[in-house]
């Protein structure tokens, strides 16, 4: 028995496990402070959120133990099965009664489970498995050759040439959009980072950055008009953006004509004009999506973030209260259980134990606490990258990047939202936000990674 | 396969940049920018004001003359109101539905988070019915405030009243907030700053709907309401009450001063009213009624009215004459009725006689000597010089000047001088034009307060203290100016003949105020009778003369100086003198030996009937 145990827990990355444990414990203590009720001072009281969170931690650790008793090969082998199971859950949840307008929850007498949290694990495993299987395929090699500006153009055939990869992501993405759960959908886009690392679509990140810039500009001017200089023509903001794109394309074309050798010009022209068409389509898509498809509250959140509207006690209530809570924390904070805004008895910050949990931490611990917590998360992310890069198994490496990307997105959007740098999207801060499903799914993500990593040396056996 | 290994650095870079941006942003928000701290404070902190009890007012003998009673205002924080059963609430609070709806609409319009008043000043007995029910109406709560109570219904004019601070008051002194009460007249206004105390502030933490959830910073910034300072007035409450009783059914005033200190012992203005009428919810209605009353009960006749002094002014003329050296105490003038009408009396052989007999021609001739001293060959210029000398003397008696009394008023008597007549007369004038000033008629005006002060000056033989009400302020000193004597321009040696004359007015047969005589007390006094006219329906009628009397007692070491002025009651000795005597006796002996005397006054109704006047 003893040797068996030794084997199971051998080669565990204790630093990662340690960060996990520290985050979980700080998270629970923070929830305890945030929801503290003098009538229910017991930390383990199951009527309180911290009590439930501790219970969920117990469940998560139990799941972790199960993971540790599984073989790495078993996990790899049954990755698609797990993926299929979570997709089935995502289908099933669409038949549940909506809570707050979204069909996101399975209710089992008092306990609610959010399948989209587990779908992240499924997608991560399936993507890892898929890339593992296709790691030597010719298709990828071909794609990998695309580089330079022409790589941008390569995005369009990307989806067509990687139907299976796209499908693995597209199915659960479509299903969470049907709930609707925009937050989880955005989390799924984090896998683009993984694809990037794995050699897909070289300039996808450049593409993303340009897209974001164009999107923000489009949204800023979406419903305004301007006067064309030296004329009396009234033009819509969108027309202005398109005119700007035409000018930029012209400049590029001129540069190509002047400085590029003749034989290379053709492909570059194709890239530039192709990109121009894609950009025009994208501008129209963003504009139509913003004005016609987005629900009014989502539109408001974007407008608030971009500063187009300012309504601290109305539409901007949440974010205004959240920022006030954080900003009032000062350098060293107000002290544990001393928040005056992000606190369950004050209730100034809405959803302060879930989506806006960072406010409680930041208000009570001040800038030093914020710095410490951001440091912890950054350490966690870097640790994951280090783990990923030391793997000989493609499966484990891809999986590690998946986990890192998921955590990164959650961290970036949740904290960014609380400090007013990202739109308000209801996704949890790992191990800090109250919630059983997320506690379990984040823990299992980590435990699978720990398990896979612990066997990195026997992969080739 | 192309080597994509370097992409791990791109990912690491992204993982580093975002946290870095967050840290910079957080440093800015939490450490550099104070905007969010202020924002957090307005969101999570609030304060309630606690109102101090107003200072208590005592009389010179330590009797409580103004105290406080707790009343309750009902306030609402609209945001906290839930499912209000307005029908039941309206009934509970005893207001109309329209009133309630209007107040609620106003409250919501003002602020959904801050309290607004719904009902004002519910007396404790009514609130006892409301209190146990109030919990059913979340958002509604009571605010305790104190209002003035006057145990005895007297001295309304002296004490003054309070009402709500006007926008002008609030602008002038930011201490006041809308809905606060402020002393409007009388002592309440004069000592407002001392009496009002200091409001307390309690800061608390509030939740998103404004409910109180805890103390702010352990209450370190809270201040407790400090009660207003108690003050003691120089008024003798028993004397005041007695004076008001004497003045019932009369129009006029009594002012009594302690000559050795200038402390005002009593100030009566009749008709008066119950000070409790101008307190609380019914102030507006009651004030309206009092304002419409043709007898002007709101008018404080003792300090805010100036009358012609009549014969009492002769004392001043005699004193000036002696100081100027134009007469001696033994100078005699014939009672030459061709100069001015007079009653029949022996020729006055000196100042004492002149005062006692109140001989009009005596004082006209005396006045001519003062005004026309022959300092200039031109009779007109000579009169101007003399008049200004005379006016300066008169003002040194506290007439027509600011007596610095701690009472809000700007009414003074009038002392005509050269400028005064040059402005008003369009012809050249000399003594003969203005000779009626010699006997206190004409342009000389005096307030009853100045008249009492004149009595005090004579009793002190030439000096006075500014008449004042304040005797003690808790924790601070009585102002120095009330402790320093003011000297007239007449040396004290010249006062004795006048005092003697005033004594004979009361105590000798042939004196004009025999009714003021008290066996046990040496009273000195001087009567006055003042012609007066009134315009009724555009026609001027001569009314019955005002009756006027000033006195002090005892003759040596005087304890009280007094002026009594009763409108339209004829000769000064008939009504005013006995009233003054009763006041003096009451103050010095604390009891009245001859109750027949006081009953005569109590029972007299001397308010003139306008219809009678017109019929005549």
Interface residues (C-beta under 8 A of the other chain):
Chain A: X140 X141 X144 X145 X147 X193 X196 X197 X198 X199 X202 X205 X312 X320 X321 X323 X324 X325 X326 X327 X328 X329 X330 X331 X340 X341 X345 X346 X347 X348 X362 X366 X367 X370 X371 X374 X375 X377 X378 X381 X382 X385 X388 X389 X401 X404 X408 X411 X412 X415 X416 X419 X421
Chain B: X1 X2 X4 X7 X8 X10 X11 X12 X14 X15 X16 X18 X19 X21 X22 X23 X25 X26 X27 X29 X30 X31 X33 X35 X36 X37 X39 X40 X41 X43 X44 X45 X205 X206 X207 X208 X209 X213 X214
